[in-house]
Each structure stands twice: as C-alpha cells, then as structure tokens.
Amino acid sequence: MLKRNISSKNLKYIILLLLFLLLIITFTFSSFATEGSPINYYVLSTNDVLEIRLWGYPELTSTTVIQPDGMISLPLGGQIDAAGKTLEELRTGIVKELKKTLTALEDNKVSVTVISFGTFNISVLGEIHSPGLYPLSGKVDVLKAISVAAGLTDEAGLKNAMIIRENQEITPVDLEKLFNQNDLSQNYELNSGDSLYIPKAFAITNISIAGEVKSPGLYSLEGKVDILKAISACGGLTQKANLKNVIINKYNNEVIQVDLEKLIIQNDLTQNYPLETGDSLFVPLALDNNVYVLGEVKKPGLYAIEEVCTVVEAISLAGGYTANARLKSCVVIRKFPHDEEGLKMRTVILKDVKVIREKYEQVIEINLEKILKDGELAQNITLQPQDIVFVPIRPLSEFDIDTILDVVTTGLGVYNVLLK
C-alpha cells in the first residue's frame, strides 16, 4: 500500500516536471520566433495558422488563421492585418491593440508563433523542366519556385524572366545576375496567385548603325533583327535622312540598297531586310531640299528648306551672322547638274545682283547691308536646293572669287561633303 502511494506521488511529480519543461520550451520557442531568428523574417501569408499567447492571461490564449483578406482575430475581439508582415511586426501591432483594453499589459508578455504554414498556388511557366501550378507553403522566392519546377531548360533566357503578379503587375527578373553574380536582389518573393515566367533565350545580333539616325553606334539586339527594328533601336531618323538610298553593308561584303520611302511611307515590307551579326546599316544625308550656310554665322551647317527660302531666311536658320561678318560680300554658290536640267537652271534671271557665271556654276554676290539696312529686297534672292550660302569674315578687303571658293571648299570638307 505504501509503495503504491509513493509511486502515485512520484508520477504526479513527473507529470508536473514534464509540464514545466514543456512550458519552458514553448516560451523559449516563442521568444526565439520573435527575436531575430530566421522565422522572424518569414512574411506571413493567407492560411497561416498562428497562436497568440498572453503570459499571465491563460484564458486569452487563442489560435487564429490568416483569412483571404489578410486579417486575423484578436483574443479580446476585433481584427488586425497580418498578411505581409513578419512575426515581430505582427506582435508589435497586437500589443498596441491589446493595450487599449489591458493597459497594464507588458510588451514581453505577448508571443506569436506559427503553428502551421498555409499553402498557396504559384505558377512556374516557360523554359522550365516541369512547368505547372504548384501549391507551396512558407516563404517562396524565385529560387525556390525554379527548384520545385525541376530547374531551367537549356534554352532558358536568363535576362528576361518576369513575375506576373496576381494584379497583373509585372516585375522583371534578371536570372543572369541572380545565378552568375549572386545578386540576391533579383530573388524576389512570390505571393499566392503569382506566376514566374522564363522565356526562351534569343540570339544576340550585333550590328552597326551610322549616318542620319538620332543615336548612331554599335547595337546588340535580341531575336530577329530587321531594318525597322534597327531604326527603332537607334531612336529613329533625323530630318536630313535620305530615305531612298539607305545601304546595308553585309558581313560578307555584299551591299544591299534599301528604299526606306517605300518601306515607311508605302508599307512595302519587301524593303524590310533582315540584319545579321556583322552587318552595317548606313542612312545617308539627303541633299535634296537642303542648303549649306557657312562662314561667319553662329551655327554653320546643312539646313532643310521647305518651299521658298531666301538668303536672309537661310542665315536666320543658322542663328544669324556673327559680329565679324562682312555683310557687303555674302556669296551664294550654285552648282548645276551636267545635263539639260542643269542648263535650264542656269537660265534663271537674277536682277540687281552680281553674278559670275561659269558653265555649270554660278557665284552670286549678295549685299546683305542693302537688304537689311536699305530694304533692297531684290538682293534677297530665293535659294535653290543644294545652294551654298557663305558669309565671309570682315577683314576681307575685296571680293576675290578664288579665295572665296577655296574657303567654301574647306568649310564643306568639315561636313564631309566635296564641292564637285
């Protein structure tokens, strides 16, 4: 009888001891889970099951599930947003809410633990060995999603992966940085309903684009590259582009002439030639409907003219003349084609200006002072496409056609155009 009583007593002590140890383990885990442990960085999501314990208030211990709207119920009633928070962030919020009723509650008397992780669905699509929909639990990031889908295929495009969020927002992912440079900033977290898409890798085409485009240079373009894609990549054409005489210099030295006017204006896709690595695309300068303005002007260069353009208007396009300009001896040089059309152009009668006429060239001396100061508009002749307007420097003592032509030829050389 005595033995049985002692055994019973010992059994009670053992049970009490086990309960005490269980209490310590639970408290230790709760503290660990809310003070810098790995689980503390876990971001809570829907369907996670949590236990909220208030030490000293055992009757208020409760178990709650994060609902689809991200909310959980509190021990004393009411709700708080939990999804998207860490355990410590949630615990801090719970303490703040409970103190509204339990004013004496101490911060360290509240613990929050994850009893079980909820599952959510992630789609992994594209160049992956086992694409599909995966029910996952816990923290899910790009690396975990790729791992559960059995990894990437050999044709995966590392630089252009993307996360398509449930709200259709797209997050670009650079897997090349993640895998090859260990850039963990690309290891984005995935939420329920998100899709990770890995496209097929495209070949890179290296081409050169030069001439009258907005951003000439070397370009590395993905996938199929043609004329339109190349022009788009370099920002488009300038206003001085010659659309009809674009040239492709192929890597094998073949030369192809392209009529961009047909391609862009007439939608003739036969002119949209494919480009390959090593090819060069050159867009030449259009000489039609342009005039040169050189010499003592603020912005010498080639200028497009529309319909009627006079000498004064051309100089205005170039920013006006400088303080050193010799206004009495402005020069217009007009070259004629060596054909009947050129001969017709020579027959244009110019009154009140000094014209030095050669077979295929006119040198016309314009007195800008008479135009600007005296209002003699007859001096302000209408220009023809490809005319050269040259304003000499003031120290010039007299009009010397040979000197003028030498200076103009040098000026044109700066713009890589030969005076023929």
Secondary structure as GFF3:
##gff-version 3
##sequence-region A 1 420
A	DSSP	alpha_helix	2	34	.	.	.	ID=ss1
A	DSSP	three_ten_helix	38	41	.	.	.	ID=ss2
A	DSSP	beta_strand	49	54	.	.	.	ID=ss3
A	DSSP	three_ten_helix	58	60	.	.	.	ID=ss4
A	DSSP	beta_strand	62	65	.	.	.	ID=ss5
A	DSSP	beta_strand	71	73	.	.	.	ID=ss6
A	DSSP	beta_strand	79	81	.	.	.	ID=ss7
A	DSSP	alpha_helix	87	98	.	.	.	ID=ss8
A	DSSP	three_ten_helix	107	109	.	.	.	ID=ss9
A	DSSP	beta_strand	110	116	.	.	.	ID=ss10
A	DSSP	beta_strand	119	126	.	.	.	ID=ss11
A	DSSP	beta_strand	132	137	.	.	.	ID=ss12
A	DSSP	alpha_helix	142	148	.	.	.	ID=ss13
A	DSSP	three_ten_helix	158	160	.	.	.	ID=ss14
A	DSSP	beta_strand	161	164	.	.	.	ID=ss15
A	DSSP	beta_strand	170	173	.	.	.	ID=ss16
A	DSSP	alpha_helix	175	180	.	.	.	ID=ss17
A	DSSP	three_ten_helix	184	186	.	.	.	ID=ss18
A	DSSP	beta_strand	195	198	.	.	.	ID=ss19
A	DSSP	beta_strand	204	211	.	.	.	ID=ss20
A	DSSP	beta_strand	217	222	.	.	.	ID=ss21
A	DSSP	beta_strand	225	226	.	.	.	ID=ss22
A	DSSP	alpha_helix	227	233	.	.	.	ID=ss23
A	DSSP	three_ten_helix	243	245	.	.	.	ID=ss24
A	DSSP	beta_strand	246	249	.	.	.	ID=ss25
A	DSSP	beta_strand	255	258	.	.	.	ID=ss26
A	DSSP	alpha_helix	260	260	.	.	.	ID=ss27
A	DSSP	pi_helix	261	265	.	.	.	ID=ss28
A	DSSP	three_ten_helix	269	271	.	.	.	ID=ss29
A	DSSP	beta_strand	274	275	.	.	.	ID=ss30
A	DSSP	beta_strand	280	283	.	.	.	ID=ss31
A	DSSP	beta_strand	290	295	.	.	.	ID=ss32
A	DSSP	beta_strand	301	304	.	.	.	ID=ss33
A	DSSP	alpha_helix	311	317	.	.	.	ID=ss34
A	DSSP	three_ten_helix	327	329	.	.	.	ID=ss35
A	DSSP	beta_strand	330	335	.	.	.	ID=ss36
A	DSSP	alpha_helix	340	346	.	.	.	ID=ss37
A	DSSP	beta_strand	354	358	.	.	.	ID=ss38
A	DSSP	beta_strand	361	366	.	.	.	ID=ss39
A	DSSP	alpha_helix	368	372	.	.	.	ID=ss40
A	DSSP	three_ten_helix	377	379	.	.	.	ID=ss41
A	DSSP	beta_strand	388	391	.	.	.	ID=ss42
A	DSSP	alpha_helix	401	414	.	.	.	ID=ss43
###
